[in-house]
């Protein structure tokens, strides 16, 4: 890969060349080892088409609620309990739930709701009320250990609700997920996934990648899709935690990138949605610049169990959290960040998680994204190249990975 002009980069494979504009995602293909003069001429023409872009806050599309700070598990790398996050000591009550429902119905059109915890299904009355009142897409992030007939019936009848279950792979991959008594959750979660699936519930899986499972993420993705028959996946790298187990969560990102490239091929072939791939791949097809990864920049509102609004519950735990305001977040997204100005992947990145950018690095962005997105970008572009050459409609071939 080589930078040719300010916004146009060249990628080579044998005698083939892709010229890529990182701002508008337009591409020019050159064949047979085009001369440097022809290459530069084509790059200049592509550069002239570069639009002037500037970040503007997006409309509010999403509400994120912490239904309860309570959990029946104590996973080794828990983001909440290993960071001493600010906690409200009681679950969200009915009055607060109704206020958030009213806020959603007044302010959001065709948006979505995210319900998290600790373990949100421990506060089933609040979750049930959200499901009853909001008919837009709802995602509930759960450890998968809570199940009863009422939950099954409600989820089956409301297919707009996706239950996303935490599972890091097979038994050997999942041993860090534990109940409070130290017993591993794996057997319980697998049994419950089968019950949820047999009852027609809409399911997804959230897999956390650590140094213990990064080497076989591809096999894990195949296990989820082929054995568990779940084709909505999240395979994320870990957030920063202050306490022990940093060794397994300080991820070798190069290995993660290698595995995600293999998973991309599997996902395209088998029509599987993988969140971390779709969010980065979609801009190349839709032409929509990805200004940010975290939606707190105006697109999302987050509420504590007591109804208090915040940008980020993790950042609230920092001693100087008040300095991290909307102006700060806007200043460090890639399009406004000096650190990111030479990156060919600036348009698909978004800068990662603000919490990780603050706690792990000094430039405000999660620099693990630099390695990942540059590797993915080149792989994505060659996939698009070969589809274009075969005159295959991108929206058809890559349908499950386009948002």
Beta strands, then each sheet from edge to edge (+ up, - down):
strand 1: 2-3
strand 2: 8-13
strand 3: 16-21
strand 4: 27-30
strand 5: 62-66
strand 6: 112-116
strand 7: 137-142
strand 8: 161-166
strand 9: 203-209
strand 10: 232-237
strand 11: 273-274
strand 12: 300-303
strand 13: 309-310
sheet 1: 1+ 2- 3+ 4-
sheet 2: 11+ 10+ 9+ 8+ 7+ 6+ 5+ 12+ 13-
end
